[in-house]
Structures are given as structure tokens and as C-alpha cells.
Amino acid sequence: MSSAKGETGMRITSERRNARAVLALSGTFGFSSRVEFKAAYDRHLAAPDVKEIHIDLHGVQAMDASAPGMLLVLRERGRAAGKRITIGNEQPLIKEALALIAFYD
């Protein structure tokens, strides 16, 4: 398990469970955390033994307008790499925002 907290105030904890990688986010998810977020998921996209990347949003208290876009980019990159991308444990307002952009299709 690895953990990183960037200058953005968002913490990302990464854990592998067999073929599933879990990225647990906490704090504010937004544009200022894009570099840390991309670095966290890129290594799992490149790992041939990872079949699913799960984003755990339980600890995210707020997100700016760029966060849903970052999740959509991850979903598209995951599909291109043959990985399943899932999201869970969202706070109700964050779940609503993601539903508005049709993330749960």
C-alpha cells in the first residue's frame, strides 16, 4: 500500500488486491490534484495483471468542476487499456454530480 499527499491537500492511498487496484481519495478533488491523480492511476493502467481500478471517493468532501472530467478521462483510458474502472463510496452530492455527467452508464 502506498500513500501520497500532494500540495493540493488531497490524499491518495493506493492498494492492490490481486487483480484489483484501489485508489482511495480524501480531501478536495480538483484541478490542483490532477498530476498526483494521474500518476496514481497510470501505474495501474500499465500493469498487465491489474484488471480493475476502483476509485474510492469516501473521503472526498468537495470537488471542483474539473474532477468529473478527470474521472471521465480515466474511464476512457481504462477502456482503451482493457481495464474496468469503478467508483464507489461517494458522498450524496458527489454522486449527483457524477450522475449529471452520465458517468454511471
C-alpha positions in Angstrom: 0.0 0.0 0.0 1.3 3.5 -0.8 0.1 6.9 0.2 0.7 10.3 -1.2 -0.5 13.8 -0.2 0.4 16.5 -2.6 0.5 20.2 -2.1 -3.2 20.2 -3.1 -4.5 18.8 0.2 -5.9 15.7 -1.5 -4.6 12.4 -0.2 -4.4 9.3 -2.4 -3.9 5.9 -1.0 -3.2 3.1 -3.4 -3.6 -0.6 -2.6 -3.5 -3.7 -4.8 -5.9 -6.6 -4.1 -5.0 -9.3 -6.5 -6.1 -8.0 -10.0 -7.9 -5.0 -8.4 -6.2 -1.7 -7.6 -8.0 0.6 -5.2 -7.3 4.3 -5.1 -8.8 5.9 -2.0 -9.1 9.7 -2.3 -9.7 12.1 0.5 -9.8 15.9 0.8 -10.7 18.2 -2.1 -10.6 16.6 -5.6 -9.9 19.2 -8.2 -7.6 20.7 -10.9 -4.7 21.2 -8.5 -4.6 17.5 -7.8 -4.6 16.4 -11.4 -0.8 15.5 -11.6 -1.0 13.3 -8.4 -4.2 11.6 -9.5 -2.9 10.8 -13.0 0.4 9.4 -11.6 -1.6 7.3 -9.1 -3.7 5.6 -11.8 -1.1 5.5 -14.6 1.0 2.8 -13.0 -2.1 0.6 -12.6 -3.1 1.1 -16.2 0.3 0.0 -17.2 0.3 -3.1 -15.0 -0.8 -6.2 -17.1 -2.0 -8.1 -14.0 -4.4 -5.3 -13.0 -7.9 -5.8 -14.5 -9.9 -3.3 -12.4 -9.1 0.1 -11.0 -11.6 1.2 -8.3 -11.8 4.8 -7.2 -13.0 5.1 -3.5 -14.4 8.6 -3.0 -15.5 8.1 0.6 -13.0 10.7 1.9 -13.7 13.3 -0.7 -15.5 16.3 0.9 -15.5 18.5 -2.2 -14.6 18.5 -5.9 -14.3 21.3 -8.4 -15.6 21.2 -12.0 -12.5 19.5 -13.3 -12.8 16.4 -11.2 -15.6 14.7 -13.2 -13.6 15.3 -16.3 -10.5 13.7 -14.8 -12.7 10.6 -13.9 -14.1 10.5 -17.5 -10.5 10.6 -18.9 -9.6 7.8 -16.6 -12.6 5.8 -17.7 -11.7 6.2 -21.4 -8.0 5.4 -20.8 -9.1 2.4 -18.8 -11.3 1.1 -21.6 -8.5 1.6 -24.1 -6.2 -0.4 -21.8 -8.8 -3.2 -21.3 -9.4 -2.3 -17.6 -12.6 -2.0 -15.7 -12.9 1.4 -13.9 -15.3 1.6 -11.0 -16.2 4.3 -8.5 -17.7 3.8 -5.0 -18.5 5.3 -1.6 -19.3 8.7 -3.0 -20.9 11.3 -0.8 -24.5 12.1 -2.0 -23.7 15.4 -3.6 -20.7 13.9 -5.4 -22.8 11.0 -6.6 -25.3 13.5 -8.0 -22.6 15.4 -9.9 -21.3 12.3 -11.4 -24.8 11.2 -12.4 -25.3 14.5 -14.2 -22.3 13.8 -16.5 -23.6 10.3 -17.1 -20.6 8.6 -15.5 -22.7 5.6 -14.4 -23.6 4.4 -17.9 
